[in-house]
Structure formats: structure tokens, C-alpha cells
Amino acid sequence: MPARPVDTADPATPQSAIRRELYLLTLYRVLEAALLCLAVFSPVASMIGEPRHLPLGQVVALAYLAVAIALFVGGRRGNIRSQALLGAATDILAAGLAMHALPASAAGIAMMLLFNIGATAFLLPLRLGIGCAVLAALALAAEFVASVLHDGGARTPLAELTMFAVSYLAMATLTNLVGRQMRATEALAERRGTQAANLAEVNELIIRRMRTGVLLVDGDGTIKLANEAAMLQLGKLDEGRRDLALAAPALARRLQEWRRDGGNDAQPLQMAAGLPEVLPRFARLLAEGDQALVFLDDTSQVTRRAESLTLATLGRFSASLAHEIRNPLAAISYATQLLEESREIPEADRRLLEIIYQQTQRMNGIVENVLGLARRERAQPEHVELGEFIRHFVEDYRNSHPLEVDRLDALAPTAPLVAAVDRRQLQQALTVLVHNALVYGRLPGEAARISIRAYADDAGTPVLDVVDRGPGIPETVAAQLFRPFFTTSGHGTGLGLYIARELCQANEASLDYVPVPAGGACFRIRLSGARAINTT
């Protein structure tokens, strides 16, 4: 496929390069005009030969020099095509008149014009370049005819005139093709350079936004580059902290050990208090260089991925376990109902049977909720009056869990407070919170004091607070309370608060830990109002 002609007015063409080429052409034109002035005004003129019309040659030389200087000065601005055409017309006119005035120098002038035609065609489209070559050939033919009419014969042979005409056409064609190819190459190089720069910016953006921290450290331990994740993991890197040994001494020691032994320690590092733990990995930037790449993997992300896999496995396991749990529960429930029908059971023991039956039903509800959580089943919200609900909850909890010296109180509002929530799931979430408060929310040697308070906040949102008067929860522990499998107890599963929050979120509610300034802990459930139930 032939190359498309490159128009100098095309915005895709590198204008600065074409402007530079035009500048060189105008500079060469000034040199030509100066040589022509030297030929007609200096003693060198006598060595060239007898002029035919010396005044005409002098006028042409001066005018050509003036126009050449003007084109040279104005060549830095303006339309490139117009200036190239104007310069070509000036060259052809000056060459034709100078050849007629100085016939002894006609061959040299025609040869100098050959370069001007080629350079002009280099800057113009092919048809304009060929047009300039044809115009130059016509100028030589006109001078030949004028010489014949003036002297009765021309000093320049007709064959030489023909060769110059053919040379002009050939030069214009070749230089135009070369210029077109060169400009296309320059445009392609510029596009490729732009694409490379864009790719470099994209790569830099990707590295900067990576969750894995990346450091470039030289052989002296100086941090040359760091992405955003690394700066968050190391803290602010100012000029005084560019030394890795000062910014992260433990990481600097790991790097030295890796450079010495080539091994990676699998133990995570914590750069400073409050910062996440990271697992460093090292790699050489170049095989023979001393610069090293340090990758800082946030262990919390790895932990979350492991937790997701564990929860997915737990969901699959719970489906098979539910059948094994439900069978004994059904047997216990059925046996309890049979015992209640027996007349041999004393009335004092029937209350115990009632408790057994209630707890089997509650355990069955917990199994269903865990299964629903694993399958992400939707909650079944209903209108629940919170004051009445927490009073019944406290009463049932006291009956099924003897508190002895511990206290569990319900603080209900005087006005009705209605929320849209799944009653069973709310009861399960409150059971988890109250159980945790009884276990962890007590001061050493003292009874636990727990209250469940229902109220509406300033925005009218129904709220339940489970408050204890214990020692409170440290900040480092509070940040991980709702993570699955996190527990500070040797016999806990770490799933209680996680499931409680998931149950709340399934009901479009939130569960958060709120520190109590006077001591103790508060877990707050924000529920949806009664009008939030979709009746469609």
C-alpha cells in the first residue's frame, strides 16, 4: 500500500522539525544571494567572465539578497507552505535573470537552483514540488529563448538545458519522497513516544495504587522510590527518613540478612504502633546490580482472604452438620412433650420441662439462622415493639440462665417504640451480646451489671444498647471485635459477634461498639423504623 502524502498543514506532522528544515533552506538562500553579490560586485567578477548585462545582474543580486534576508527573518513564524512557495518563486526568478545577465555563470547558477528545488519539494506536497520543478525548467527555457533572440544564439547547449530540466524533476520527486517518508517516520516515532510515555504513566499509577507496598532501595540502604502503600506502611518519608535503617530498622536488618544469605524470613513485621503488620519480600532489580525491590504484603489482607475461605468452608460444613444437630433436638423436643403429658411428673418439675422445650426450640432457631447466614437468606422482618421485646427477653434469659448475683435489667421507654426486624434474629444477636457481657463485662471479684436500653435517637431511629460496667475493651482489641474467629478467650470460637453483626446487617441494621467514658462497654444496634417494611 503506497504511503499517503504528508501535508505540511496536517496537525499530525511534527511542525517543529519542518520549521527547522525551512530555517536551514532560508539560511542557504542567504548564502546563495551573498555569493551572487560577490560575483557581481567584487574583483572576482573579472575572473568569471564577461557579463551580458552587469547592471541587471547587480540589481538582481541586491534584490535577491534583500528578499532572502526577509525570508530568513520571517521563517520562524507564519505558514510554512506559503513561505516555501514564495522562496521557490524568488529562487527561480532570480536564477533566470542572473543566468541571462551573467551567461558565463549560468551553469553554476542552474546547479545551485537544483538544490533549492529539491529542498522546496522536500517541504511541500508532491504536486507542488513537481510544479516548482516544471516552473524552474520553464525559466531555463525562457532564458534560452531570450539568449537566442538577443545574441542570435545561446551559449548554453540545448542538451545541457534538457539535462537540467530532467534533473529538476527527478530531484523534486526524490526529495519529496524522502521528506514524506522521513516525516511519516517522525510522526510514528512521536506517536510511539507518546504511547510509551502514557504506558509509563499507567505503570506508575498501577504501582502507586497497588495494595502491596513497593520500595526501591540502593546498596547504601537509601530509599529511592516508594509507592503509596509503602508510605502508609512505613509512615511519612521525608528527606530525613530516606535511610531505610532510620525509617524501618527491622526491615533494614531483614534486607541485610537477605543480601547476605538469600533467604526470606516468614515472620511478619510491624513498623510502628498502630500500623498493620507486613510480610516483606525481596528481589534484585538487576542481576548484577545492588539495588533491591522490597515488597511489603499487608498481612491483614491475607488474613481476610483466609477468613473468607474458612467461612465458605464453614458454610458448607454447617449444611451437613445441621441434619445431625436437628435430629437430637427433635428427639429431645418430642420427649419433652411426652413428659409434659405424663401425670406422674410433679408440678414443680413441669417448669423444668418447659425450659427444656423452650431451649430446644431456641437452639433449632439458632441452627436455622446460621444456615440462613451461610446461604445468605433474607430476614423476615415484622413490627416489633422494642420495650415489650426487651422485657420478655430479659425475663426469658433469667429463667433459662440463672444469674445468681449478676444483674440484667431492661430499660424500656414509656412510649411505644416500634422497629422493623426479624424477631428471632434480633433475639439471637441480643443473646450473644448479653452472654459476652456476662463473661467479659465484669470487674474482678464483682457481680456483672448489664442493662438493655431501648430508645429513639435524635433522628428518630430505634436503638438498642447493651451496656455493662466492666473494665472496657482495649483499642487494639476493639478494632478486631467483629472479625470472624477473633477471640481473646482460650475456649471461644470468635464467631459470636461476627454472626451478631451479620444478623443485624441482614435486617438493615448496624451493630457497633461504643466506648463508655466512665468505664464499661456498650454495643449499639441501630434498627430500621416500622415504616421501612416493604409490603409489596
N, C-alpha and C positions, 0 to 999 in steps of 0.2 A: 504494500500500500504506500503510495508516494506521500512524502511529508507535506503537510499543509503549509502554505506560505505564511510566514510570520509577519504580521502587520506591526509596524513600529508604534502604531497608536493603540495596539492591543494592550489592555492593562495587565495581562498576564506576562508580557515581555519585561525583562529586567531593564527599566528605563535608565538606571544609573550607569549600566555598562554601555548602552547605546550612546548616552550623553558623553561618556568618556571617549568613545571612538570618534564622535563628531568633533570633540575638542582637539584630538590629535590631527584630524583632517584639516581643520581650520588653521592649526599651527603650521602644518606642512604648506598650506596655501600661502601663508605669510612668507615662508622661506622661499617659495617659488617667485612671489612678487618681488622680494628683495633681490633674488638672482637676476630677474629681468631688469630691474632698475640698475643693477651693477653692469649688465650687458650694454645698456644704452647711455649711461652717464659717466662711466669710468674709462680710463685708458684701455681697459680690456676690450672695449668695443672695436678698436682698430685691429685687434688680433682675431676677431671672429669673422670679419668680412665686411664688405661694403653694404650698408643698409639701403633699402629701396626708398624708404620714406622715414628718415630719422625723427622728425617732429611727431609723426604719428606714433612711432614706437615709444617715444618719451611720454607722450600723453597717456598711451595705453598702460605703460609701466606704472606711472604715478596713480592713475585711476584704479588699476588692479590692486596696488598696494593699499590704497585707502579702503577699498571695499573689503579686502582680505582682513585688514585690522578690525574693521567694523564687525565682520562676521565672527572673528575670533573673540571679540569682547562680548558680543551678544549671543555667543554659542552656549553659554551656561544657563540660559533660560529661553522660553519660547517653544514653539512647535518644532520638533526635530525634523519632521518630513519637509516642512516649508523651508527651513534653513538649509537642508541638504539640497533641495531643488534649486534654491536661489544661488547657492555656492556653485552647483554644477553649471547653471546657465552663465554665471560670471566667468568660470574657468573656460568654457567653450568659446564665449565671445572674445575674451582676452586672448586666448590661444590663436583664434582665427585672425584677428587683427595683427597680433605680434608676428605671426608667420608671414603675413603679407608685407609688413614693414621691415622685417629682418629675414629675408629669404635664406641667408646663409645659416641661420639658426633654426630653420623650420623643422628639420628632423628632430633636433633636441627638444624643441617646444612640443612637438607632437608626441614624443616619447614621455615627457613629463605629464602631458594631458592623459596618457594612458593610465597612470596611477590614480589621477583624480577621478576618472570614470569608474575604475574598479572600486575605489573607496566609497564613492557615492552609491554605486549599486549594492555595496555591502550593507548600506543603511536603509535602502528602500526596497519596496516590493519588486518582484521580478519585472513586471511590465513597465514600471517607471525606470528601473535600471536599464532595460533594453532601450527605452525611449531616449535616455541620455546618451547611450552609445550611438544610436542612429543619428541624434542631433549633432554629436561630435563628428561623425563621418560626413554628414551634410556640410558642416562648417569647413572641413578639409576640402571637400569637393567644390564649395563656393570659392575658397581661396585659390584653388587650382584654376577654376574658370576665370577669376579676376586676373590671375597672373598671365594667363594666355591672352586675355584681351588687352592687358596693359603693356606687356613686353613682346607680344607676338609669339610667346612660347613660355612654358613653365619650367623652372629649374628642377622641380621635384618630379621624378618619373611617375608615370601613371601606375606602375606596378607597386611602387612604394606606397602610394596613396591607397591602393586596394588592400595592401597588407595591413596598413594602419587601421583601415575601416573594419577589416575582419578581426583584428586584434582587439579593437574596442568592444565589439560584440561578444567575442569569446571571454574577454576579461570581465565584462559586466555579468555574463551568465555564471561564470565560475565563482566570482566573489560573492554574488548573490546567493548561490547555493551554499557556499561555505558559511556566509553570515547567517543564513536561515538555520543551517544545522547547528551552528555554534549557539545561536540564541535559543533554539529549542533545547539544546543540552543545558544551557544555563538555567532556563526555566524549569527543566526537570530537576536539576540539582537543587534549585531553590525550593521546589515543592518537596523533594525528598528531605532537604534540610529542615523544612517546616514540620514535616511528618515526624522526623526524628526528634525534633525539639518537643513536639506535642507528646510523643511516646515517652520521652524523658520526664515530662511534667506528670504524665499519668502514672508512670512508675514511682516517681517521687511521692505523688499523692497516695498511691496504694501503700507504699512503705510507711508514710507518715500516719495513715489511718489504720494500719494493722493493729490488731489487739495484742499481738506479740511484740514486746519491746525489742528494738534493734539498736545496737551500739557498734560504732566503728572505732577501734582502739588501736593506736600505733604501738611500736615496740617500746616506747618510753612510758606507756600507760596513760597517754593523753587521749581523751575522748574527742574524736574528730567530728563525728556525726551521731545524732540521736533522734529517733522519731518520737512522736507524741506519747506513745505508750511507755517508752523507756523513761521519758522525762517525768511522767506521772509515777512510775515505779521507783525512780531514784530521787524524786524531789526536784526543785528548781536547779538547773545547771547554769550558773553564772560563770564569769571568767575565772573566779577563784576556785571553782569546783570542777574544772575541766580535767583535773587529775583524778583518775579512777580510784587511786588509793585514798584520796581525801573524800570523794563523793560516796564511795561504797567500798570500804576496806575489805569486807568479807568477800565481795565479788572480785576485787583485785587479787586476793590470795588464791581464789579458785582459778582465775585466769593464769596466774603464775604456775600453779600446780599442773594445769592443762598443758601449758607450753613446755614444762619440764618432763612430765610423764605421759601426756597424751590421753589421759583418762578423764571422764566426766563423773563428778560426784552426784548421786541421785537425790541427795538431801536438799529440800527447798531452803531458800534464804529469805529473811525479812530484812529489808534495807533499813527501815526505821519503824518506830512505833506508829501504829495506825495505818501503815502501808500494807498491801497484800503480799503474801509470800510468793516468791518467784522461783522457778527452776531454770538455772542458767545452762545454756548450751553454747559451745564454741566451735568456730570454723575459721580456717585461714582464708583471707581474701584472695591471695595469690599463693601458688605453690611454694615459691621461693621468697616471698615477702614476709615481713614481720608484722604486718597489720592483721588484726583479727576481728571477726564479726562475732558479737555476743548477742545471743537470742535469749530473751527473758520471757519465759512462758508463765502466765498467771495461773497458779495452781487452783485458784477458785473456779476458773472456767473448766479445768479438767475435772474438778470435784463435781461441778454441776452436771457435766456430761455423764459422769459415773452415777450420780444420783438419778438422772433421767433413765439410764439403763436399768438401775436397780428397781426404780418404781415401775417401769414397764414389766420387769420380771415379776415383781410383787403382784401386779395386777393380774398377770396370767396365773400365778400361783394361787391367788385368792379365789379364783373361779373354781379351781379343783378342790380347794380347802373348804369352801362354803358348804358343799354337799356333806362332807364329813362332820362339820360342826352342826349343821341343821338337823341331822338325824338324831344325835343325842338330845338336842334341845327339844325336838318334837316328842321324844320319848319321855323326857322329864316333864314337859308340859302336860302330856296326856296322863302320866302317872299322878301328877298333882291334881288334875281334875277328878280322877277316880277317887283319890284320897279324900277330897272335899265332899264327895257324895257318900262316903262311908259314915255311918252313925257311931262308929267306935272311936272316932277322933274327938278328943276333948275340945271344947270351945276355945280354950286358951291356946291350943296348938293350931287352930284353923287360921289364925292370923299369920303364923309362920308359913303355912301352905300358900296363903295369899301372896306373901312376899316372894316365895319361890316362883310362883306363877308369873308375877309381875317382872321379876328379873329375867326369867327365860324369854318373855316377850320383848324386853328391852335388849337382851343380847341378840335376839333374832333381828331386831331393828338395826342394831349396830352392824351386823353382818351384811344386811341389805344395803346400808349406807356405804360401807367400804366397797362392796361390789359396784354400787352405782357410781362411786368416785372413780373406781378403776375403769368403768365403761363410760364415764363422763355423762351419766344420765341426768336429765334435768330435774330440778327440785319441783315439788308440788306445793307452791305457796298458798296460804289461806290467811284470812284475817284473824290475827291473834291479839287479844288484849293482854299487853305485857304485864300489867300489875297483877292480874289474876294468874297469869302463867308462872311468874317467878314465885308467887306464894305457893302454888301447887308443887312447883319444882322443889322448893326448899322442904316442904312437908314430906314429899316422896323420898327425897335424899336422906332426910333424918331417919325415916322409917327403915330404909334399906341399908344405910351406912351409919351405924351407931357412932355418934360423935364424942360421947363421954364428956370431957371437959371442954372440947372445942366448940366454937360458936359459928353458926351460919344463919345470917339474917337476910330477909327480903325487905328492901326499901322501895315500896310501890308509891306512885303518885296518887294524889287524891282524885284527880280527873282521869277518865279512861284514856289510855294511850294504846292505839291500835297500829300494828305493823303487818306487812305482808311477808310471811316467812313460812317455810316448811316446819311444822311443829316438832316432828321427830328429829330433824337435823339440828334445829336450834337446841333441843334438849341434849342431844349428844355433845354438841360444842360446849354448852354450859357445864356438862358433866366433866369434860376434860379440864376445863378451866378451874372448876371447884376442886377437883382431885389434885391438880398441880398446886393449888394454893394451900391445901391441907398438908401436902408433903413438903413443899419448899417454902411456903409463906408463913413460917413461924420462927420466932426468936428462940434460941436455945433455952430449954427448961420452962418455956411458957406455952400456954394454950394458943391455938390458932384462932384468929378472929377474922372472919370472912363475911363480906356483905355483897349482895347483888342488888344493884340500884337500877331502876328503870326511870327514864326521864326523857324529855324532848330538849334538844339543844336550841340555840338561838335561831336556827333556820327551820325549826320545827321537825327535825329528823329524829325518829325514835332511836334511843341509845340505851345499851345495857352495859354497865360497868361491873366487873368482878374485881373487888378490891380486898387486899389482905394487909396485915400490919406487920409483915415480916421484915427481913433485913434488906429487901430490894434485890435488884438484879444488876450486876456489873455491866458497864457499857460494852465490853468486849463480848460478853455472853448475849446481851440484848440484841446485838447486830445479827446474831445467828439463830435466834429463837425459833423462827418459823421454817428453818431449813430442815428437810427430811433427814432422819437418822442422826440429828444433832441432839445430844443429851449430856448432862453433867452427872447423871446417875449411873452407877455400875449395873443396875438391873432394868433400866428403861430402854425403850425401843427408839425413842426420838421421833415417833410418828404422831404423837398426840396433838401437839399444837399445829403441825402441818395439816393433819386431817381436819382439825377445827377450822383453820383458815380456809381450806378448800371447800368445806361445807358452807361457810359464810359466803364465799365468792359465788358458789352455786345458787345462792339466794339473793344475789346482787347486793350483798352486804360486805362490810370490811371488818377485819379483826386486827387490831394494833395494840402494841404495848405502849403504855403511857407511864413514865416515871412519876412517882409521888414524892414531892419535895420533903414532906415530913417523915418519910420512911415508908417502906412497903412497895407494893406493885399494883398496877391497875391494867387490866386487859379490857379494851373497849370494843364493843360490837356496834357498828352503825348500820341500822336496818333501813329497809325501804318503807315508805309510808303506805297506808292502806290503799290509796288511790293508784298505787303502782301495779296492782294486779291486772293482767291483761285478760279481759273477759271474752275475747273473741275465740 
